[in-house]
Amino acid sequence: MSRGVHTGGVESAVPARGILRVYLGASPGVGKTYAMLDEGRRRAERGTDVVVGFVETHGRARTAEQIGDLEVLPRLEVEHRGTVQQELDLAGLLARAPQVALVDELAHTNVPGAGHEKRWQDVEDLLAAGICVITTVNIQHLESLNDVVESITGIRQRETVPDTVVRQADAVELVDMSPQALRRRMAHGNIYAPDKVDPALSHFFREGNLTALRELALLWLADRVDEGMERYRSEHEIASRWATRERVVVAVTGGPESEGLLRRAARIASRTGGGEWLALYVSRGDGLVQVDPTRLHRLHTVTEDMGGTFHAVVGDDAATAILDFARAENATQVLIGASRRGRLSTLVNPGVGETVIAESGDIDVHIVTHEEARRATGHRRTSTGLGRRREVAGHLVGVLGPFALSALLLVTQDLHGLQTEAMTFMALVVATAIVGGRWPAIACSLISGFALNFFFTPPLRTISIASGDNAVAVVLFVAVGIAVSSVVGLAARRTAEADRSSTEAEALAVLAHSLLHAGDEQSLLAGACELFGMRGAAIVRTVGGEVVAAYGEPTPPWSEADAAVPIDDETTLVLTGRPPAAADQRLLKAYAAHASVLAERRRAAQQSDERRVLAETDQTRTALLAAVSHDLRSPLSAVKAAVGSLRNSDIDWSPADEEALLATIEEGADRLDDLVANLLDMSRLRLGSVTAHVDEVELEGTIASAVRSLPGRDRVTVSVDPAVAVVAADAGLLERVLANVVANALSYAPAATEVVVDATVVAGRAVVRVVDTGPGVPAAERGRLFEPFQRLGDVPRGEGVGLGLAVARGLTEAMGGTLTAEDTPGGGLTFVLDLPPTGEL
């Protein structure tokens, strides 16, 4: 890269701008700095003048080794608030004027007095001086994504860089790593110091956070690649579509069907990962036909609410405008509503849809039907069971066939007589009846009788009938046509009835199958709507109209529904959409009977649940008696023995002995007090009589109060983020929860280790973690942790009846929070107490 050419001792014009290369990462630790240094070393080996302007290794040995023999520019030392801070020496780097400068952490904020406020401004000066720069940045530091990252991680990034700085880079390379691999690197100590690993894994480096940040980085880079592709196509005048990802253009007219088309486009785009959809309204250039602006504003709002973009263009030819817009946006699919015009007008003058299909080229075109098109082109008619195509074909054969056959017979008149001609016309009538049914056959018979009389019976070329035989022939033509068409119509009706019977049998089979498997009213109503073509269905109480279950559109009062079938004395099945056919009544009653069976099954399940609760209560009572029989007797025996010893006047106890006996009495009384308190709390939780009085509670003081009375409290380390100083909880219940959980952690953690109580804000909620490094609990048994009378692991019999964690979870849920357990990285168990924010009070 040239930084200015000297000719005769005089510097030439302003040097060419340097090239900016950015290594983009989803989070710290993915290897951006390592990749930047590796690129610098490769260029230096090729003879390029490379200088390390500023690199932050964060104490990582492999990153420091990667610097190797690269020249490192001394850092600028700036005094700020009594300390000396190190920053990039911009003046020194400009004076050194290397070909390539390595500058880490593009979003860094400089210390006041170091020159520019932001490091990206330093980089701009280097580029303006003709120095190529290789730098690094994380996706969470981009200005446009700052609020998104905060909603994911709960942390607002103070150091940001404008998107335009990174977008204008000559090259952006993603340094990627899976969340699982990154967490393993963290656990092995390859990113942060050992004392920061556990908090980092529990907060920012959670797998969900890393996955979301990785997706943001990939999508952001994909958008930039897309911009580059569009620029390349424009520069090289490439008009053909490059289907790199799905883009759906939906053309709307502003009519009532427009919102339905928008929803269809949104669904199509959502089924293709990363797909886009654009709504397009074409207005005429003469301005004669326009849509109400209020209606267009409504469509614009609906489009943006569903994740699309709305566009309006002007064009005299709507089809051409739609295709021009689709090609300009590199669209892969176009959606157009079905035409409201009739078939005849479409044949005379093709509509927008037909024109778009004919000229779309490699763009897929979807013609979407809608209610307006059906209302405009459809009409109620009596169904013959033959289908629309056969009816049209029958009319064509019945009207045109006799004339075509007459012409053929006239040409070959010398080869046949009247009998052959009559039988030929008869065959045509039969064929017409088979193809088109009754009415085309009648028309064919009348026209054939006229043709036979006019062209082939004396007197020729007249409509008079000279003999009675000819009159009989015409009558026979009509009679045979009616008879054959009636037979064909009957067969068609029988076929339709067979199809309906097959449908009913299939529906009954589905109902029978669902009786043998788990089913519910919701799936039953959905099946009824689908089978009968209804918009909504519900099961309502006959008295009062209370809705038991519903599907589809809101149900009106059941007395106004299109169909109502009693289920039992208390409930009724109602459907809305259209009056059902008489043939549907049998299936409707079958659905009602099935609903009755489901209701009976639901009542049986409720009774089973009640019996199960009684059985669990009895089991709890039995377990309680079994546990209390020993755990109450043990401390009582110790207390009684200590009191008896103190009251024995025959023994002269020393002060130390007396203190030991009194401590035994106090310890036994404390154990009894804790046991009785947990038993009472569990009883209250079982009865549902625990009421939490949630208010603002000072968290650090509550933790201190909970830990104060616990044995081994000196091993507890408390860390509370100032952002979570106050939480929404019941002070008394929260103290009990923390005391039980911390006491459990102290019981299981090795004697020489600490128990950490860490409180912070995650996604707007207060989260308290109690971390121990004990033996942990296998994942298969972790669900039993919070069950009453469970003591997992090697714990002495006298350590309680296993109620502490069960009580803690019950009290937490009473406050609107959750208490869960997860593995501690490196071994042990972490209890996670999630409380609602104070804003929910």
Secondary structure, 3 states (H helix, E strand, C coil): CCCCCEECCEECCCCCCCCEEEEEECCCCCCHHHHHHHHHHHHHHCCCCEEEEECCCCCCHHHHHHHCCCEECCCEEEEECCEEEEECCHHHHHHHCCCEEEECCCCCECCCCCCCCEHHHHHHHHHHCCCEEEEEEEHHHEHHHHHHHHHHHCCCCCCCECHHHHHCCCEEEEECCCHHHHHHHHHCCCCCCHHHHHHHHHCCCCHHHHHHHHHHHHHHHHHHHHHHHHHHHHHCCCCCCCCCCCEEEEEECCCCCHHHHHHHHHHHHHCCCCCEEEEEEEECCCCCCCCCHHHHHHHHHHHHHCCCEEEEEECCCHHHHHHHHHHHCCCCEEEEECCCCCHHHHHHCCCHHHHHHHHCCCCEEEEECCHHHHHHHCCCCCCCCCCHHHHHHHHHHHHHHHHHHHHHHHHCHHHCCHHHHHHHHHHHHHHHHHHHCHHHHHHHHHHHHHHHHHHHCCCCCCCCCCCHHHHHHHHHHHHHHHHHHHHHHHHHHHHHHHHHHHHHHHHHHHHHHHHHCCCCHHHHHHHHHHHHCCCEEEEEECCCCCEEEEEECCCCCHHHCCEEEECCCCEEEEEECCCCCHHHHHHHHHHHHHHHHHHHHHHHHHHHHHHHHHHHHHHHHHHHHHHHHHHCHHHHHHHHHHHHHHHCCCCCCCHHHHHHHHHHHHHHHHHHHHHHHHHHHHHHHHHCCCCCCCEEEEHHHHHHHHHHCCCCHHHEEEEECHHHCEEEECHHHHHHHHHHHHHHHHHHCCCCCCEEEEEEEECCEEEEEEECCCCCCCHHHHHHCCCCCCCCCCCCHHHCCCCHHHHHHHHHHHCCCEEEEEECCCCCEEEEEEECCHHHC
